[in-house]
Structure formats: C-alpha cells, structure tokens
Amino acid sequence: MLKVFNTDALSRNQRFQRALLAGIVATIVLMVAYGLLAQMLRIEFSYVFLLIGYAIGWAIRTYGRGVQLKFSILGAVCAVICFIGADMINYFGFGVFTNISYFIAAFQTYLRILLSFNFNSLLGLLFRVGGVYAAFYSSRIV
C-alpha cells in the first residue's frame, strides 16, 4: 500500500512559533500606531480596542492556524500587552521604555488612572476587556 505524506505541513510547534511571531509583530505595530495616534490627537478611541483585539487574533489565526487553547491564550496576552503599551505611549511618550524606574512609576500612575472610579474610566476598562475577549475568541480556528 502506498502512503502519501504531506511533507510541507507544519508541526504543532512550528504553527505555534509562527503564531507567536505574528502575534508579537501585530502587537508591536498596533501598540505603536495607536499610541502615537492617541498621543497626537489627545483623544481616547475606546472602541478601537475591539478592533485591535480582533486584528491581533486575526494575525495569530491566519499565520498559526491552530486549534488548541494556547493560541487563544496567546491572543489574549498579546492584546493585554498591546493595550498597556499603547496607553503608556499615549500618556507618557516613548521615553517610558528607556528607564526602568521611570517605567515603574509611570505604570503605577497608569494603573491609578485606569482603575479610578468614574464612568469614563469604567467604560474604557470595559472596552479593553472586550478587546482582550475579541483577541481570545478570534485567535484560533474553532
């Protein structure tokens, strides 16, 4: 009996490595783009977090083509990193990534801003959670 193997097929680890690379690239590109846009316009576009989350998930799903839960977790983690980094660029500029003590102080200030108890910060937090969910849901083939 003749067996035909697909030698061009990627293994599970290779698909996850491609998904990881695509997720990192998408995270960095979207983080810098949104951070700069929000910093220049001085307006927070909360609904854009849903689109960013979906875009990160799409990149992971397209290049990784995985069905395991780890692809969804990768998408959610990339979205959280993207949202935090974009907000840090928006509020404090790129200089926040050059000095670790400045980054820690800025991160504490960012958490106070994000978790302050008013309607706008609560709505912004809900959009960020929605973006993380969009990345989680769209990162793998279901």
ZAMARGU-4260 file (C-alpha; in steps of 0.2 Angstrom, whole numbers, plus 5000, padded with zeros to 4 digits):
<rodrens>
0) 5000/5000/5000 | 5006/5017/4995 | 5006/5030/5009 | 5007/5049/5004 | 5014/5061/5017
5) 5012/5080/5016 | 5030/5085/5019 | 5025/5103/5018 | 5014/5103/5033 | 5019/5112/5048
10) 5020/5103/5065 | 5011/5109/5080 | 5026/5118/5087 | 5030/5126/5071 | 5012/5133/5069
15) 5013/5140/5087 | 5030/5148/5083 | 5023/5156/5068 | 5008/5162/5078 | 5019/5169/5092
20) 5030/5178/5079 | 5014/5185/5070 | 5006/5190/5087 | 5022/5199/5093 | 5023/5209/5076
25) 5005/5213/5077 | 5006/5218/5095 | 5021/5230/5092 | 5014/5238/5076 | 4997/5241/5083
30) 5003/5247/5100 | 5015/5260/5092 | 5001/5265/5079 | 4988/5268/5092 | 4999/5275/5105
35) 5006/5288/5093 | 4988/5292/5086 | 4981/5294/5103 | 4995/5305/5108 | 4994/5316/5093
40) 4976/5319/5094 | 4974/5318/5113 | 4958/5308/5111 | 4955/5291/5118 | 4946/5280/5105
45) 4939/5266/5116 | 4930/5257/5103 | 4946/5254/5093 | 4952/5242/5107 | 4939/5230/5100
50) 4947/5231/5083 | 4964/5230/5089 | 4960/5214/5099 | 4952/5207/5083 | 4967/5211/5072
55) 4979/5203/5084 | 4968/5187/5084 | 4966/5188/5066 | 4985/5188/5063 | 4988/5174/5075
60) 4974/5163/5067 | 4980/5167/5050 | 4998/5163/5052 | 4997/5150/5066 | 4981/5140/5060
65) 4980/5132/5077 | 4965/5124/5086 | 4972/5122/5104 | 4968/5134/5118 | 4986/5140/5119
70) 4983/5150/5103 | 4968/5159/5112 | 4979/5162/5127 | 4992/5170/5116 | 4980/5181/5108
75) 4973/5187/5125 | 4991/5190/5132 | 4996/5200/5116 | 4981/5211/5117 | 4984/5215/5136
80) 5002/5219/5132 | 4997/5230/5117 | 4984/5240/5127 | 4995/5243/5141 | 5010/5248/5130
85) 4999/5259/5119 | 4992/5268/5134 | 5009/5270/5141 | 5015/5278/5125 | 4999/5289/5124
90) 5001/5296/5142 | 5020/5296/5144 | 5028/5295/5127 | 5042/5283/5121 | 5054/5289/5135
95) 5044/5277/5147 | 5053/5262/5139 | 5070/5269/5141 | 5072/5269/5160 | 5066/5256/5171
100) 5062/5267/5187 | 5053/5279/5176 | 5043/5264/5168 | 5038/5258/5186 | 5032/5275/5192
105) 5023/5278/5175 | 5015/5261/5176 | 5009/5264/5194 | 5001/5281/5188 | 4993/5272/5173
110) 4985/5259/5185 | 4978/5273/5196 | 4971/5282/5180 | 4964/5266/5173 | 4956/5260/5189
115) 4949/5277/5195 | 4931/5276/5200 | 4922/5286/5187 | 4911/5282/5172 | 4923/5286/5158
120) 4937/5275/5166 | 4925/5261/5169 | 4919/5262/5151 | 4937/5262/5144 | 4941/5247/5155
125) 4926/5238/5148 | 4931/5241/5130 | 4949/5235/5134 | 4941/5219/5142 | 4931/5217/5126
130) 4946/5219/5115 | 4955/5205/5125 | 4940/5194/5123 | 4940/5198/5104 | 4958/5193/5103
135) 4955/5177/5114 | 4940/5172/5103 | 4947/5176/5086 | 4965/5168/5089 | 4961/5150/5085
140) 4951/5140/5072 | 4936/5134/5081
</rodrens>
